[in-house]
Amino acid sequence: MKGLAWALGGGTVLATLVLGVILADRLLDEPTWTPPDEPTTPSLAAGLPEGLAELLLRQAGLSRRNDPIVVSAAALSDFLARHLETRRSPVRPRGLRVGSGWVELLGRSSPRQLLARAPASLLPDAILDLDLWLVLRGRVVLRDGHGELAVEETAIGRQRVPAAWVSRALRTAPGELLTWRMPRIVERVELEPGRLVLHTRRPGT
């Protein structure tokens, strides 16, 4: 009986180790898509794309146009990677991609930053300082003059993780992982492969 118990115990330990290795490999792996190391679109430092400039004109009542405004995912990805301030966030945005009805934001972080509220002191520095990919996928929701990424799926590397855990790690309330001011003239946002289509209200309405 002792031999059987030892065998069962050894098998459990071995299975746990194998599962741990598989999990660690998925956490450290790259997601299915990553942005290029160097942005391929022209830098936005010199000015806003024409579409965003037109949006500002409409908001100020200086344009009578009402056709949809198209903003490419590549330009937004470049803007995030180059200019977004992240002093209050443990994630460094690297880019985004847009599909049919969804947007996916990619960023880089480390266990030390994500576990800032947890007792991570027992982990060695080599693990705490690992560079990880964080993936947030969801829908764009307009609410009270703000845009919001309503996150539906989250992952570290290729490993799915609960969105509630990610919101705690990012020091945000659930459903508010990423919000920004949106001109009230924007009526709705369509997500199409490779681009965002902004529909605005008619001038004077």
N, C-alpha and C positions, 0 to 999 in steps of 0.2 A: 504493500500500500504506500509506503514511504517513497519507493521508486516511482510509482505512478504519480504521486503528488509532486515530486520533484520534476518529473517530465512535463506535467501539466503547467507547473509554474514556469519552467524554462520556456515552454512553448508560448505562454502568454507574454513573457518578457521579450522574446524574439519577435513576436507579432507586433508588439508595441513599438519596438525599435524600427522595424520595417515601415510601419505606418508613419512614424516620426520622420524617417528619411524621405518618404514620398511627399509628406506634407511640406517639409522644408524645401524640397526641390521645387514644388509648385509655387511656394511663396517667393522664392528667389528667382524664378523664371521670368522672362519677359512676357508681357501680354501678347495677344495675337496680332496687335498693331502697335507700333511705336512711331512717334514723329521722327523725321530726320535729325541728325546731330546738328546740322546747320539749316536754318530756315531757308526754304527755296523761293519764297515770295518776297517781293521788294519790302524793305523795312517800312514800317508805318511811322517811324519817328518824324519824317518830314511832313506828315499830314494825314488826315483821315481819308479812307477810300471814298470814291464819289458817292456810293450808296449811303454811307453814314453822314456825309456832308449834306446830302439831299434830305435826309431824315431831320437834321437839325434845322434846315431851312423851313421844312413843313411845320415843325413844332413852333417856330417863331412866326409863322404866318407869312413867310416870304416866298413861298412857292405854292402854285395852284395845281401842281401835278398830283395825281392820285393812283398812278400805276404802282404795282408791288415793287418794293425795294429788295434787291437781291444782294446778299453779303456772302462771300465765299468762305467755306470752313477753313481754307488754307490761310486766308488773310487773318481771320480771328485766331487761328492757331499760332501764327507768327506773332500777333499782338500779345497773346498770353505769355508766350515764351520770352519775349523781349521786355515787356513793360509792366506786367501786373505786379503790384506791390503785395507782398505776402508776409509782412512783419507780424501779423496776428495769427498766421496760420502755420502749422507745421509741415505744410505741403508746398513744394515748389512746382507751379504749373509748367508743363512742358508742351501742351498742345491739346487739340481736340479734333474729333471727326464727327461728321453728321451723317445719319442714315435716314431711312424713311420712317419718320415719327419719333426718332430718338437722337440724342446727342451724347457723346462720350468724352469725358474730360480725363486726361492723363496727367499725373504728377509724380514727383519723386519725394520720398521721405525716408525716415529711418526708424527703427524700433525705439530709439531713445526719444525721438520727438513724438511718436504716436503713443508711447507709454508714459508720457510726462506726468499723468495723474495716477499711474499705477506704481506699486513698489518694484521697480525694475532693477534695483541696485544689486540683486542677486545674479543678474546676468553679466557675463564678461563684456568688456568694452568692444571686443571684436564682433560680437553679435549686435550690441546696441547701436553700433555705427554702420551697420550694413545699409547699403543704398537699395531701397525697394521701390517698385512701381505701384502706384495706387490708381485704381480705375473706378470712375463714377459714371454710371449710365442712367439716363432718365429722360424726362420730358421737360419742355420749357412751359412754364405757367405764368400768365400775366395776372397781377393782383395789386390793386391800389397804387399804380404808378411804379411798380417794381416787377422785374423779371425774376423768376426763381427756377433753379434746376431741381425739379422734383425727382429725387434719386430713387430708382427702383432696383438697381443692381449695383453691388460694390465688390471689388476684388483687390487682393494684394498679389501681384504677379498674375498667375493663372488660377489662384485659389479664391473661390467665392467666400465672402465673409458677410456677416449681418450688417445691414445699413445702420442699424441702431448703434452698433459698436463703433463704426466709423464716425458717426456723428459725435459720439462722446470723445473719441480721440481728437477730432478736429475742434472741440470746444464749441459746438453749435447745437441748437435744438434739432430734433428729428424733422426732416423735411425742409431744413434751411441750411443745407450744406453750402449752397452758393446762391447769393442774391445780389442784384444790382439794380440801379435806378434805370427805369425805362421811360422814355418820353410818352406822355399820356396819349399822344396822337396815334400810337401804335395800337391797333385793334386786335390783332392776332399774329402769331408767328407760326409759319409752316416749316417743318423740318424735312428737307429733301436730301437725297444723297449728294454730299459735297457742298451743301449750301443752306442758308437760312433765308426764307422769304418773309419779309415784313409787310403786312397789310395795314395801311393807315386809314384813318377816318377822312372823309371828305372835308376840305377846308370849310370852316364855319360851323361844323356840326359838333 
